[in-house]
Amino acid sequence: MKHTTLEEFSKEAQAFVQAAQQERILVTQDGKPLALVVGLENKDEENWRLEMSSDFWQMIEERRKRPTVPLKDVEATLFDD
């Protein structure tokens, strides 16, 4: 992740937005995080909406708390002749 100050970002905004297509850019002011610039050039709308959705991530977190089934058990069920 690249870091830049707000002053540097405002001078070279276009270059930083282009760079954000490859890696995230953390913008700071007075040494404190202010913004994170994330490129969306290679993402479709559904993907970036999910990435930014707190509801989606809450659902994922809740699902990860549930018990899982070992792969060998799934394979045994699927391929048991």
C-alpha positions in Angstrom: 0.0 0.0 0.0 1.3 3.4 -1.0 1.1 6.4 1.4 0.8 10.0 0.5 -0.2 13.3 2.2 -3.3 15.2 1.3 -1.1 18.0 0.0 0.7 15.6 -2.4 -2.5 13.9 -3.4 -4.2 17.2 -4.3 -1.2 18.2 -6.5 -1.1 14.8 -8.4 -4.7 13.5 -8.0 -4.9 11.9 -11.4 -1.6 10.1 -11.0 -2.6 8.7 -7.6 -6.0 7.6 -8.9 -4.3 5.8 -11.8 -1.8 4.2 -9.3 -4.8 3.1 -7.1 -5.8 0.8 -9.9 -2.8 -1.4 -9.0 -2.6 -0.8 -5.2 -4.5 1.1 -2.5 -3.4 4.6 -1.6 -3.6 5.8 2.0 -4.0 9.6 2.2 -2.9 11.2 5.4 -3.3 14.6 6.9 -1.0 15.7 9.8 0.3 12.2 10.0 -3.2 10.7 10.5 -5.1 8.5 8.1 -7.7 10.5 6.2 -8.8 8.5 3.2 -8.1 5.2 1.3 -8.2 5.4 -2.5 -9.2 2.1 -4.0 -9.2 1.6 -7.8 -12.3 0.1 -9.4 -11.1 -0.1 -12.9 -11.1 -4.0 -13.1 -14.2 -4.6 -10.9 -17.8 -4.8 -11.8 -20.4 -2.9 -9.9 -21.7 -6.0 -8.0 -18.2 -6.9 -6.7 -17.4 -3.4 -5.4 -20.9 -3.0 -3.8 -20.4 -6.3 -1.9 -16.9 -5.3 -0.8 -18.3 -2.1 0.6 -21.4 -3.6 2.1 -21.5 -3.9 5.9 -24.5 -6.2 5.7 -22.6 -8.5 3.4 -19.6 -8.7 5.7 -21.9 -9.3 8.7 -23.5 -12.2 6.9 -20.1 -13.6 6.1 -18.9 -13.2 9.7 -22.1 -15.0 11.0 -21.7 -17.8 8.5 -18.1 -18.4 9.5 -19.3 -19.0 13.1 -21.4 -22.0 12.0 -20.0 -25.5 12.2 -18.4 -26.8 9.0 -18.4 -30.2 7.3 -15.0 -31.7 6.6 -14.2 -32.1 2.9 -13.7 -35.9 3.3 -17.3 -36.2 4.6 -18.7 -34.2 1.7 -16.7 -36.3 -0.8 -17.9 -39.6 0.9 -21.5 -38.5 0.6 -21.1 -37.4 -3.0 -19.0 -40.3 -4.3 -20.3 -43.1 -2.2 -21.5 -45.8 -4.6 
